[in-house]
Amino acid sequence: MKTHLSGRDVPVRSKTPAGVVQEVYGLVLAYYLVRRVIRDAAATASVDPDRVSFAGTLRVLWCRLPEAPGRPPADWYQDLLREVRRQRLGARRDRWYPRVIKRKMSNWGKKRAEHLHPPQPTKPFREAARVLI
């Protein structure tokens, strides 16, 4: 099966249409599970869920799932949340890029020499976008 993002074949284990639907449903449930763990961990730490790493949480889950059957569920989940809370993303850089493309094939302007080194912001976005009332 080809995807629109990578343009390469993605392996699908199922051989029947019903199996493909079941596999996609399983992937959606797994994604929801990871996002739910991120939300719970962020809520206990009073952090925005967008600041917790999805890939880091996935790695923690991958390592912690084998030990789940041998422990009480509440204790295991609290330990999991404690470790996921440490998977924080760093602060984003202030940057600005021109809205151009390398090849002229659309309505956007073509990338030219003046776009190579655009002026960078001098203050954080929150200060620059402050609305005056």
C-alpha positions as CSV (number, residue, x, y, z in Angstrom):
1,M,0.0,0.0,0.0
2,K,1.4,3.4,-0.9
3,T,1.0,6.4,1.3
4,H,0.8,10.0,0.3
5,L,3.4,11.1,2.7
6,S,6.4,8.9,2.0
7,G,5.7,7.7,-1.5
8,R,7.0,4.3,-0.6
9,D,5.4,1.0,0.1
10,V,4.1,0.4,3.7
11,P,4.0,-3.2,4.7
12,V,0.5,-4.4,5.5
13,R,0.4,-7.9,7.0
14,S,-3.3,-8.5,6.2
15,K,-4.2,-10.2,2.9
16,T,-8.0,-9.5,3.0
17,P,-9.9,-6.2,3.0
18,A,-11.4,-7.0,6.4
19,G,-7.9,-7.7,7.8
20,V,-6.6,-4.4,6.5
21,V,-9.5,-2.6,8.2
22,Q,-8.8,-4.4,11.5
23,E,-5.1,-3.6,11.2
24,V,-5.8,0.1,10.6
25,Y,-8.2,0.1,13.5
26,G,-5.5,-1.4,15.7
27,L,-3.1,1.4,14.7
28,V,-5.7,4.1,15.5
29,L,-6.3,2.6,18.9
30,A,-2.5,2.5,19.6
31,Y,-2.2,6.1,18.6
32,Y,-5.1,7.0,20.9
33,L,-3.4,5.1,23.7
34,V,-0.1,7.0,23.3
35,R,-1.9,10.3,23.2
36,R,-4.0,9.4,26.3
37,V,-0.8,8.5,28.2
38,I,0.7,11.8,27.2
39,R,-2.4,13.7,28.3
40,D,-2.5,11.9,31.7
41,A,1.3,12.5,32.3
42,A,1.0,16.1,31.3
43,A,-2.0,16.6,33.6
44,T,-0.2,15.2,36.6
45,A,2.8,17.5,35.9
46,S,0.7,20.6,35.0
47,V,2.4,20.8,31.6
48,D,0.9,21.4,28.1
49,P,0.5,17.9,26.4
50,D,2.1,19.4,23.3
51,R,5.4,19.8,25.3
52,V,5.7,16.0,25.9
53,S,7.5,14.0,23.2
54,F,5.4,11.5,21.2
55,A,8.4,9.5,20.1
56,G,9.8,9.4,23.7
57,T,6.5,8.2,25.0
58,L,6.4,5.5,22.4
59,R,9.9,4.3,23.4
60,V,8.9,4.3,27.1
61,L,5.7,2.3,26.3
62,W,7.7,-0.1,24.2
63,C,10.2,-0.8,27.0
64,R,7.6,-0.8,29.9
65,L,4.9,-3.0,28.3
66,P,6.6,-6.4,28.9
67,E,6.7,-5.7,32.7
68,A,3.0,-4.8,32.9
69,P,1.6,-8.4,33.5
70,G,3.7,-8.9,36.7
71,R,2.7,-5.8,38.5
72,P,-0.5,-4.2,39.9
73,P,-2.0,-2.1,37.1
74,A,-2.3,1.1,39.2
75,D,1.4,1.0,40.3
76,W,2.6,0.2,36.8
77,Y,0.6,3.0,35.3
78,Q,1.9,5.5,37.9
79,D,5.5,4.5,37.2
80,L,4.8,4.8,33.5
81,L,3.4,8.3,33.9
82,R,6.4,9.3,36.0
83,E,8.8,8.2,33.3
84,V,6.7,9.8,30.5
85,R,6.7,13.1,32.3
86,R,10.5,13.3,31.8
87,Q,10.1,13.0,28.0
88,R,9.7,16.7,27.5
89,L,10.4,18.7,24.4
90,G,12.8,21.7,24.4
91,A,11.6,25.2,23.7
92,R,11.1,26.0,20.1
93,R,13.4,28.4,18.3
94,D,12.1,31.7,17.1
95,R,12.4,31.6,13.3
96,W,10.8,32.7,10.1
97,Y,11.0,31.3,6.6
98,P,9.6,32.8,3.4
99,R,6.6,31.1,1.9
100,V,8.3,30.1,-1.4
101,I,9.1,26.8,-3.2
102,K,12.2,25.6,-5.0
103,R,10.5,24.9,-8.3
104,K,7.8,27.0,-9.9
105,M,4.9,24.6,-10.1
106,S,2.2,26.3,-8.1
107,N,0.8,29.7,-7.1
108,W,3.6,30.3,-4.6
109,G,6.6,32.5,-5.6
110,K,9.8,30.9,-6.7
111,K,12.7,30.7,-4.3
112,R,15.3,33.3,-5.2
113,A,18.6,34.7,-3.8
114,E,16.8,37.2,-1.5
115,H,15.1,34.2,0.3
116,L,18.4,32.5,1.3
117,H,19.0,34.5,4.5
118,P,15.7,36.0,5.6
119,P,15.7,38.4,8.6
120,Q,15.2,36.5,11.9
121,P,12.8,37.7,14.6
122,T,14.3,39.8,17.4
123,K,11.7,39.0,20.1
124,P,9.6,36.0,21.0
125,F,6.4,35.4,19.1
126,R,4.2,36.1,22.1
127,E,5.5,39.6,22.3
128,A,5.4,40.2,18.6
129,A,1.8,39.0,18.3
130,R,0.4,40.8,21.4
131,V,-3.0,42.2,20.7
132,L,-3.6,45.7,22.0
133,I,-7.0,46.3,23.5
